[in-house]
Amino acid sequence: MIGCDCAVCRSSDPRDQRTRPSVYLELNDGLRVLVDTTPDLRSQALRHDIRRVDAILFTHAHADHIMGLDEVRRFNMLTRRAMPVFADARTLAALRRTFGYVFDSDAPRGGGVPHLQLWTIGGPFAIGRQEIVPVPIRHGSWHILGFRVGGLAYLTDCNGIPASSRPLLDGLDCLVLDALRHRPHPTHFTLEQAVVVAREIGARRTLFTHIAHELGHDATCASLPDGMALAHDGLAIEVPAS
């Protein structure tokens, strides 16, 4: 946090050094899918040597999940094709407003702006051979999307899961779930709330994300039930494709 001297912000544990949450999926057929384009996308891609993105999924249009979109033009140059972008209608409309210069009819091509192909999510769809299942969740008053990809479900920015979405989360190998802090928040699960929800869903393992600086990695993980832990930048996991 800017201007903070708390123990987590001054920690020497690299797992306490957190950039904005996003995930990079390597599918079995070789395709690479990015979920959200955070303001930290450039530094994240450089740090983890990400050289290819074949498609982007957006959970919602808050700034910490979209403001790295301009960096997509580099991936356009590397792949020499437009980037498929999948989101719900509200998020796509917000992208068009926020990044109006990208969609202007006079926008420069050839690397000047990202070259995007927008697709509206209306239900399950496929990227290559992999089915992507949108999972409606609640983020305060907003209704946004999580995603299930095989045995993985990614539910960031969440403080409620509608009953109609619960069957979409059966039989998970890994659940990645919002757990902001201990104190209540109007649009995010607390850690304690997230643990309750994770137990109800019953994934083989649960990783908590979108973590505020009140939660130190080592001490928090030591307090969690078996099979649950905080995620951290650079964490790589393998899950069944279906």
C-alpha positions in Angstrom: 0.0 0.0 0.0 1.3 3.5 -0.9 2.6 5.2 2.3 2.2 2.2 4.6 4.8 0.9 7.0 2.8 -2.1 8.4 4.5 -5.5 8.9 3.2 -6.9 5.6 4.1 -3.9 3.5 7.7 -4.0 5.0 7.9 -7.8 4.8 10.9 -9.5 3.2 8.8 -12.5 2.3 8.3 -12.3 -1.5 4.8 -13.8 -1.0 3.8 -10.6 0.7 4.7 -8.5 -2.4 1.4 -8.5 -4.3 0.4 -7.1 -7.6 -3.2 -6.9 -8.8 -4.9 -10.3 -9.3 -5.0 -12.0 -12.6 -4.4 -15.6 -13.8 -2.7 -17.1 -16.9 -4.1 -20.4 -18.1 -2.1 -22.8 -20.1 -4.6 -25.2 -21.8 -3.9 -28.7 -22.8 -4.1 -27.9 -26.5 -1.4 -25.3 -26.2 -3.6 -22.2 -26.1 -2.9 -19.5 -23.5 -5.7 -17.6 -21.9 -5.4 -14.5 -19.6 -8.1 -13.6 -17.1 -8.3 -9.8 -16.6 -5.7 -7.2 -17.7 -4.6 -5.6 -14.5 -2.7 -2.3 -14.3 0.4 -4.4 -13.5 0.1 -6.5 -16.7 3.4 -5.3 -18.2 5.5 -6.0 -15.1 3.7 -9.3 -14.5 4.4 -10.5 -18.1 8.0 -9.4 -17.9 8.5 -11.1 -14.5 7.0 -14.4 -15.5 8.2 -14.4 -19.1 4.7 -14.4 -20.7 5.2 -14.2 -24.4 1.8 -15.3 -25.8 -1.8 -14.7 -25.1 -4.5 -16.3 -27.3 -7.6 -15.0 -25.6 -8.7 -12.8 -22.7 -11.6 -13.3 -20.3 -12.8 -10.4 -18.2 -14.6 -10.9 -14.8 -15.8 -7.2 -14.7 -14.8 -3.7 -15.5 -13.3 -2.3 -12.3 -10.0 -0.5 -12.8 -7.8 -3.0 -11.1 -9.0 -5.6 -13.6 -9.0 -3.8 -16.9 -6.5 -0.9 -16.9 -3.6 -2.9 -18.4 -5.6 -3.5 -21.6 -3.4 -1.2 -23.7 -0.5 -3.7 -23.1 -2.4 -6.2 -25.3 -1.0 -4.5 -28.4 2.3 -6.2 -27.7 0.7 -9.6 -27.8 -1.0 -8.6 -31.1 2.4 -7.9 -32.5 3.8 -11.2 -31.3 0.9 -13.3 -32.6 0.1 -11.1 -35.6 -3.6 -11.4 -35.1 -6.5 -9.7 -33.3 -7.1 -10.7 -29.7 -10.4 -12.4 -28.9 -11.9 -10.8 -25.7 -14.8 -12.5 -23.9 -16.9 -10.7 -21.3 -20.5 -10.0 -20.4 -22.4 -7.1 -22.1 -21.9 -4.7 -19.2 -18.2 -5.2 -19.2 -17.8 -4.9 -22.9 -19.7 -1.6 -22.9 -17.4 -0.3 -20.2 -14.3 -1.3 -22.2 -15.7 0.6 -25.1 -16.2 3.7 -22.9 -12.9 3.5 -21.0 -10.8 2.7 -24.0 -12.7 4.7 -26.7 -9.5 5.4 -28.6 -9.1 1.7 -29.3 -12.5 1.5 -31.0 -12.4 4.8 -32.9 -12.8 4.3 -36.6 -9.6 6.4 -37.1 -7.5 4.5 -34.6 -4.0 3.7 -35.9 -3.4 0.0 -36.6 -0.2 -2.0 -36.7 0.7 -1.7 -33.0 -0.7 1.8 -32.3 -3.6 0.5 -30.3 -4.7 -3.0 -29.2 -6.5 -4.9 -31.9 -9.5 -6.6 -30.2 -12.4 -8.9 -31.2 -15.2 -8.6 -28.6 -17.4 -11.5 -27.8 -20.4 -11.3 -25.5 -20.6 -14.2 -23.0 -24.1 -15.6 -22.9 -23.4 -19.1 -21.4 -20.7 -21.8 -21.7 -18.4 -21.5 -24.7 -15.1 -23.0 -25.9 -11.6 -21.7 -26.5 -9.9 -24.3 -28.6 -10.9 -27.7 -27.1 -11.5 -26.3 -23.6 -15.0 -25.5 -22.4 -15.2 -22.2 -20.4 -18.1 -22.0 -17.9 -19.1 -18.5 -16.7 -20.1 -18.5 -13.0 -22.3 -15.6 -12.0 -21.3 -14.1 -8.7 -22.1 -11.0 -6.7 -19.6 -8.2 -6.1 -21.5 -5.8 -3.9 -24.5 -4.5 -6.0 -22.7 -5.7 -9.2 -23.4 -9.1 -10.8 -20.1 -10.2 -12.4 -18.5 -13.4 -13.6 -16.2 -16.0 -12.3 -15.0 -18.8 -14.5 -14.8 -22.5 -14.3 -12.1 -24.2 -16.5 -12.0 -27.9 -16.1 -11.3 -28.6 -12.4 -10.5 -25.0 -11.6 -12.9 -22.2 -10.6 -11.7 -18.6 -10.4 -14.0 -16.4 -8.3 -12.2 -13.1 -7.6 -14.0 -9.9 -6.3 -16.8 -11.7 -4.7 -19.1 -11.4 -1.7 -21.9 -13.7 -2.7 -22.5 -16.8 -4.8 -26.1 -17.2 -6.0 -27.7 -20.6 -5.3 -28.1 -21.0 -9.0 -24.3 -20.9 -9.4 -23.5 -23.5 -6.8 -24.0 -26.5 -9.1 -21.5 -25.1 -11.4 -18.9 -25.5 -8.7 -19.4 -29.2 -7.9 -16.4 -31.5 -8.0 -13.7 -28.9 -8.2 -10.0 -29.8 -7.9 -9.1 -26.2 -7.0 -11.2 -23.2 -6.0 -9.6 -19.7 -6.2 -11.8 -17.4 -4.1 -11.8 -13.8 -2.9 -10.7 -13.3 0.7 -9.8 -9.6 1.3 -9.2 -9.2 5.0 -10.6 -9.9 8.5 -12.7 -6.7 8.7 -16.0 -6.7 6.9 -16.2 -5.1 3.4 -19.3 -4.3 1.4 -18.1 -6.0 -1.8 -15.6 -8.7 -0.8 -15.6 -11.8 1.4 -13.7 -11.5 4.6 -11.2 -14.4 5.2 -13.6 -16.0 7.7 -16.6 -15.7 5.3 -14.4 -17.2 2.5 -13.4 -20.2 4.6 -17.1 -20.9 5.3 -18.0 -20.7 1.6 -15.0 -22.8 0.6 -16.1 -25.6 3.1 -19.5 -25.5 1.5 -18.2 -25.8 -2.0 -15.8 -28.6 -0.9 -13.0 -28.3 -3.5 -10.0 -30.5 -3.0 -8.0 -27.4 -2.3 -8.8 -23.7 -2.0 -6.5 -20.7 -2.7 -7.6 -17.3 -1.5 -6.9 -14.2 -3.7 -7.5 -10.4 -3.8 -5.7 -10.2 -0.5 -5.3 -6.9 1.4 -2.2 -6.0 3.3 -3.7 -6.9 6.6 -3.1 -10.6 5.9 0.5 -11.7 6.1 1.1 -14.8 4.0 2.9 -17.1 6.4 0.9 -16.3 9.6 -2.4 -16.4 7.7 -1.7 -19.7 6.0 -0.7 -21.3 9.3 -4.2 -20.4 10.7 -6.2 -21.9 7.8 -7.8 -25.3 7.6 -6.1 -28.1 5.8 -6.4 -27.8 2.1 -6.7 -24.0 2.2 -4.0 -21.3 1.7 -3.4 -17.8 0.4 -2.4 -17.5 -3.2 0.7 -15.5 -4.1 2.2 -13.8 -7.1 3.9 -16.4 -9.4 2.1 -19.4 -7.9 1.7 -22.2 -10.5 -0.7 -25.1 -10.1 -1.9 -27.9 -12.3 -5.5 -29.0 -12.4 -7.4 -31.6 -14.4 -8.8 -30.3 -17.7 -12.2 -31.7 -17.1 
